[in-house]
Amino acid sequence: MGGGQTVGKAVATGAVHVFALKRQEIHVAWTIDDGPTAHGTKLNSKMSDEVVRIRKSRGDKVGKSKNLVPATWYIQRDFSRSQRKRALLESLQAEGDEIAIHSFHKTKNHCEWFPGGGSGGNISIAYDRKQPWLGIADAMRDLTSFTHDLRKWGLHVRFVRMPGGFRSEVRNYLINRSVALSKLGPLVTELVTSISSENPGTLSYPTPPPGRVQRLAHKEELRIFYSQIQQTLKKLGLHLWEGSHRGQPELTASNSGMSWEAESHSNWSNVKRKFNQRLKAAQGNPGGLFSLVILTHEHNSYHPNVLRDIREMESAAHAAKMTIRYHTMSSLYSLVR
């Protein structure tokens, strides 16, 4: 994503002012799902240590901050109930990390937000699928109460992320509605594109007469779910944001309605490719503003790929005479939105 930015400052040398160029920056936010536990906090420390090691080895100046690569942690409510976990979240925020919301059911994790969804992978079903007007109300009630709880604990929550992303929610919803697998891919793309590209307004589910179950057309029902979610997010001051820049929707169809732009998985990664796209764009637009939101998970199996991605990004940026500035989601949002 790109915009405009000044890349230099005037430096006085005797009576002469020299315009000293600084390296252009690529702005990166690392986000970690499902933690934090000891595995995740170790990963976060390893990330900062790796950047410090790389930059010192090539003679770059390194600041005094211990948290050079801050993380935004997308947490689940059922994992965050103990006093010990609350203390960990508070300490992470105090060290410069950020806390965000991933799942908000009190006893189940990875719960789909859409009540009409179907199971997929490690996704749980917690909300009423047969009576969606009740399910969506319950889901948004849980999101609201969890947000209030976190803020009472002193946590500055601003961002949310659906388990699996918006596209996965739509796909699982269609599976539950018995859509044929052969039609699934094109229909998911069509619905994600149309729903995330429009302003659904303030829609509400029409309550059926007592004793009746009412199901609407796919797109109409999904638009109501999405509208209810957007209304709740607005009331709570929360953002379902993928990294898009000013002038674009916070969730765009071009990114399949996810809430990240690249992913470092345990056995694959598209971070290098996505980052190199930003580098190439930055080379064609000196002074532009370019950024990348990356998703990973805290489990040990993810650590090698994350550290490899950091090394490759740092190397590519240095070769292009650029540098990387690492952000929380809030600091990146303030910069690009």
C-alpha positions in Angstrom: 0.0 0.0 0.0 1.4 3.5 -0.8 1.0 7.2 -0.1 3.3 10.2 0.4 6.1 10.9 2.9 9.1 13.2 3.2 12.4 11.4 3.1 15.0 13.8 4.4 15.8 16.8 6.5 18.0 19.9 6.4 21.2 19.7 8.3 23.3 22.8 9.1 27.0 22.5 8.3 28.7 25.8 9.2 26.9 28.4 7.1 25.7 25.8 4.6 22.5 23.8 4.8 22.9 20.4 3.3 19.8 18.2 2.5 20.8 14.9 4.1 18.7 12.0 2.8 17.8 9.2 5.1 16.9 5.7 4.1 13.4 5.3 2.9 11.3 3.2 5.4 9.0 0.2 4.8 6.6 0.0 7.7 5.8 -3.5 9.1 3.4 -4.7 11.8 3.8 -8.3 13.1 0.6 -9.8 14.5 0.5 -13.0 16.6 -2.7 -15.1 16.9 -3.8 -17.3 19.8 -1.4 -16.3 22.6 0.3 -15.2 24.5 2.0 -18.0 26.3 5.7 -18.6 27.1 6.1 -19.9 23.5 4.8 -16.6 22.1 6.8 -14.3 24.4 9.9 -16.2 23.5 9.2 -15.7 19.8 8.7 -12.0 20.3 12.0 -11.7 22.1 13.7 -13.7 19.4 12.4 -11.4 16.7 13.8 -8.3 18.3 17.1 -10.0 19.1 17.4 -11.1 15.5 16.9 -7.6 14.1 19.4 -6.2 16.6 22.0 -8.9 15.6 21.5 -8.3 11.9 21.8 -4.5 12.2 24.8 -4.6 14.5 26.6 -7.0 12.2 26.4 -4.5 9.3 27.3 -1.5 11.5 23.9 0.1 11.7 22.9 2.1 14.7 20.5 0.3 17.0 18.3 2.1 19.5 18.2 1.2 23.2 14.7 -0.2 23.1 14.5 -3.9 24.1 11.3 -4.3 22.0 12.5 -3.3 18.6 9.9 -5.5 17.0 6.7 -5.0 18.9 3.9 -7.5 18.4 0.1 -7.1 18.3 -1.4 -10.1 20.1 -4.9 -11.3 18.9 -6.2 -13.1 22.0 -9.0 -15.4 22.8 -11.4 -14.8 25.7 -11.4 -18.4 27.1 -7.5 -18.3 27.3 -7.5 -14.9 29.1 -9.6 -15.5 32.2 -6.9 -16.1 34.9 -5.3 -13.4 36.9 -1.9 -14.7 35.7 -2.9 -14.3 32.1 -4.2 -10.8 32.8 -0.9 -9.9 34.4 1.0 -11.2 31.3 -1.2 -9.1 29.0 -0.6 -6.0 31.1 3.2 -6.5 31.1 3.3 -7.0 27.4 1.4 -3.7 26.9 3.7 -2.0 29.3 6.7 -3.2 27.2 5.2 -1.7 24.0 3.2 -4.6 22.6 -0.5 -4.3 21.8 -3.5 -6.5 22.8 -6.3 -7.2 20.2 -9.3 -9.5 20.0 -9.5 -12.8 18.1 -12.3 -14.7 19.7 -14.7 -13.7 22.5 -16.8 -16.6 23.6 -16.4 -17.3 27.3 -15.7 -21.0 27.2 -14.9 -21.9 23.5 -12.0 -20.7 21.4 -11.7 -19.9 17.7 -15.5 -19.3 17.6 -16.9 -18.1 14.3 -18.5 -14.7 14.4 -21.2 -15.5 11.8 -23.9 -17.6 13.5 -24.7 -19.3 10.2 -21.2 -20.8 9.8 -20.1 -24.4 9.5 -17.0 -26.0 11.1 -13.7 -25.9 9.4 -10.2 -26.6 10.7 -9.9 -25.6 14.3 -13.0 -23.3 14.1 -15.6 -23.7 16.8 -19.4 -23.1 16.5 -20.8 -21.4 19.5 -23.7 -19.2 18.3 -27.2 -20.3 17.1 -27.1 -21.4 13.5 -30.8 -22.3 13.3 -32.0 -18.9 14.5 -29.4 -16.5 13.1 -31.1 -13.4 14.4 -30.4 -14.7 17.9 -26.9 -16.0 17.1 -25.6 -12.7 15.7 -27.0 -10.8 18.7 -25.3 -13.2 21.1 -22.0 -13.0 19.3 -22.0 -9.2 19.4 -23.0 -9.2 23.0 -20.0 -11.4 23.8 -17.7 -9.1 21.8 -19.0 -6.1 23.7 -18.6 -7.6 27.1 -15.1 -8.9 26.4 -14.0 -5.5 25.1 -15.4 -3.8 28.2 -13.6 -6.4 30.4 -10.2 -5.8 28.7 -10.5 -2.1 29.0 -11.4 -2.4 32.7 -8.1 -4.2 33.1 -6.3 -1.2 31.6 -5.7 -2.8 28.1 -6.1 -0.4 25.2 -8.0 -2.6 22.8 -8.6 -1.2 19.3 -8.4 -4.1 16.8 -10.3 -7.4 16.1 -9.7 -10.3 13.8 -12.0 -13.1 12.8 -10.6 -16.7 13.3 -9.6 -17.6 9.8 -10.6 -14.2 8.4 -13.8 -12.9 6.7 -13.3 -15.2 3.7 -13.2 -18.3 5.8 -16.4 -17.2 7.7 -18.2 -16.8 4.4 -16.9 -20.2 3.1 -18.0 -22.1 6.3 -21.4 -20.3 6.2 -22.0 -21.6 2.7 -20.9 -25.1 3.6 -23.5 -25.1 6.4 -26.1 -23.9 3.9 -25.2 -27.0 1.8 -23.7 -25.2 -1.2 -22.0 -27.7 -3.5 -18.2 -27.8 -3.2 -17.9 -27.3 -7.0 -19.6 -23.9 -6.6 -18.0 -22.9 -3.4 -14.8 -21.1 -4.6 -16.5 -18.7 -7.1 -19.4 -18.0 -4.8 -17.2 -17.2 -1.9 -15.2 -14.7 -4.0 -18.4 -13.1 -5.4 -19.9 -12.7 -1.9 -16.7 -11.4 -0.2 -16.1 -8.9 -3.0 -19.7 -7.6 -3.0 -20.2 -7.4 0.8 -16.8 -6.0 1.8 -16.9 -3.4 -1.1 -20.3 -1.9 0.0 -21.5 0.0 2.9 -24.2 -2.3 4.4 -25.8 0.5 6.4 -27.7 -0.3 9.6 -29.4 -3.6 8.7 -31.1 -5.8 11.2 -32.5 -9.3 11.0 -36.3 -9.5 10.5 -37.6 -11.5 13.5 -39.9 -14.2 12.3 -43.3 -15.0 13.8 -43.0 -17.2 17.0 -42.3 -20.8 16.3 -40.9 -20.2 12.8 -37.3 -20.5 11.5 -36.6 -18.0 8.9 -33.6 -18.2 6.5 -32.9 -15.5 4.0 -31.0 -15.6 0.7 -27.3 -16.0 1.1 -26.2 -12.5 0.3 -29.0 -10.9 2.2 -28.2 -12.8 5.3 -24.5 -12.2 5.1 -25.0 -8.5 4.6 -27.1 -8.4 7.8 -24.3 -10.3 9.7 -21.7 -7.9 8.3 -23.8 -4.8 9.1 -24.4 -6.0 12.6 -20.7 -6.5 13.1 -19.8 -3.1 11.7 -22.4 -1.4 13.9 -20.9 -3.1 17.0 -17.4 -2.3 16.0 -18.2 1.4 15.5 -19.9 1.6 18.9 -16.9 0.1 20.6 -14.3 2.0 18.6 -12.8 -1.2 17.2 -11.3 -1.8 13.8 -11.4 -4.9 11.6 -8.4 -3.7 9.6 -6.0 -5.4 7.3 -3.5 -2.6 6.7 -5.2 -0.7 3.9 -4.3 3.0 3.5 -6.3 6.2 3.8 -9.1 6.5 1.3 -9.7 2.7 1.2 -12.1 0.5 3.2 -10.5 -1.0 6.3 -11.3 -4.4 4.9 -10.9 -4.7 1.2 -12.1 -7.2 -1.4 -8.7 -7.1 -3.1 -7.2 -8.8 0.0 -10.1 -11.4 0.1 -11.5 -9.7 3.2 -8.8 -11.0 5.5 -7.3 -8.8 8.3 -3.7 -9.2 7.4 -1.7 -8.9 4.1 1.0 -11.7 4.5 1.4 -14.8 6.6 4.3 -16.7 8.0 3.1 -20.2 8.6 4.8 -23.2 10.2 5.4 -24.8 6.8 5.0 -22.0 4.3 5.3 -18.2 4.0 4.4 -15.5 1.5 6.1 -12.8 3.5 9.1 -12.5 1.2 7.0 -12.1 -1.9 4.7 -9.6 -0.4 7.5 -7.6 1.1 9.4 -7.5 -2.2 6.3 -6.1 -3.8 6.4 -3.2 -1.4 10.1 -2.7 -2.0 9.6 -2.6 -5.8 6.8 -0.2 -5.4 8.9 2.0 -3.1 11.8 2.0 -5.5 9.4 3.4 -8.2 8.0 6.0 -5.8 10.7 7.5 -3.6 9.2 9.2 -0.6 6.0 7.0 -0.8 4.5 5.4 2.2 4.5 1.6 2.1 3.5 -1.0 4.7 2.8 -4.6 5.4 0.7 -6.4 8.1 2.0 -9.9 8.8 0.1 -12.7 10.5 1.9 -15.6 12.4 1.1 -17.8 15.4 3.0 -18.3 18.6 3.6 -22.0 18.4 7.2 -23.3 18.4 6.8 -24.7 14.9 6.3 -21.2 13.5 9.5 -19.7 14.9 12.0 -20.9 12.2 10.0 -19.4 9.4 9.3 -16.1 11.2 13.1 -15.6 11.9 13.9 -16.5 8.3 11.4 -14.0 7.1 12.9 -11.3 9.3 16.4 -12.1 7.9 15.2 -12.0 4.3 13.2 -8.8 4.8 16.1 -7.0 6.5 18.6 -8.2 3.8 16.3 -7.1 0.9 15.6 -3.7 2.5 19.3 -3.1 3.1 20.3 -4.1 -0.4 17.7 -1.6 -1.7 19.1 1.1 0.6 16.0 1.1 2.7 15.2 0.2 6.2 12.3 -1.4 8.1 10.4 0.3 10.9 8.4 -2.1 13.0 5.0 -1.2 14.5 2.0 -2.3 16.6 -1.3 -2.1 14.7 -2.2 1.1 16.4 1.0 2.9 15.5 0.8 1.7 11.9 -2.9 2.7 11.7 -2.1 6.2 13.0 0.6 6.5 10.3 -1.3 5.2 7.2 -4.9 6.0 7.9 
